[in-house]
Amino acid sequence: MKPAYDPAARKRPVNVTLNEDLVSRVRRLTDNLSAVVESLLAGFIVEQAKRRASDAQAVKQTLATWKRFAEDHGSFADDHSTL
């Protein structure tokens, strides 16, 4: 499976604001907070990409259904045309 990001990309420092208690608890579990955050962000990217693809597919299906309905029954606006 293709990674969600380029793991070989240059690393750079960033500032984030995190809950102090949360950071303290995570530090007891790992010495590498950056790796944990990086992994969570990669997972977030994958999940968001899946959600967006699913949303796009739902829109595509809805439009196809509406188009079939309009072809079979015409437009609702046809009954109210002033032309």
N, C-alpha and C positions, 0 to 999 in steps of 0.2 A: 504494500500500500504506500502511495506517495505521501511523504510527510506534509503537514499543514503549513510548514514554513521551511526556510533554508537553515538547517541546523549548523551549517558551516559559516553562516553570515557572521560578520564582526559583532562582537558584543560591545555594548556601550552602557555607561551608567545612566540611570534614570532616577528621578525622585518620585516616590509614591508615598501616600499617607495611609497607614494601616493602623488598625486598632492595636493598642499596646498589649493588651491581654492576649489577643490572638497571636501576635508575633512571638510573645514570650512562650506560649504553649507550643507553637510550631518549632521554635528553637530547641525545645526539649526533645523534639522528635527527629530533627535533622540539623546538620551543620550547614547545609547548602540551601538557604531560603530562596536564592535566585533560581536554582534548578526547579524547585517546587513551583514557584510562581510561573516560570517559563513553561513547565508542563501543563499547568492549569490553563494558561493563556492559549496554548496550542489546542487543548481540548475544547476551549471556548470557541476558537476559530472553526474547528470541525463541526461542532454542534450548530453554530450559527449558519454555516454554509449549508448544512443539511436542512435546517429550518427554512432558509430562504429558497432552496431548491424545491422543497415541498410546497411552500406558499406559491411559488411561480407555477408549479404544476397544477395546483388547485385553481388558480386564476385561469390558466390555459383551458382546463376542463370546463370551468364555468362559462367561459366565452364560447367554447364549442357547443355547449348545451344551449346557450342563449341563441347562437346563430342558427342551430337546427330548429329551435322553437320559432324564430322569426321566419325562417324559410317555410315552415309548415303552416303557420297561423298568421303570418304578417306581423306588422308592428302594432303595438297598442295605439300609437299616435295616428295610425291610418284612419281610425274611426273619428278622430277629432280634428282632422285637417281642415283648415280654412281656405285651402286653395281650390 
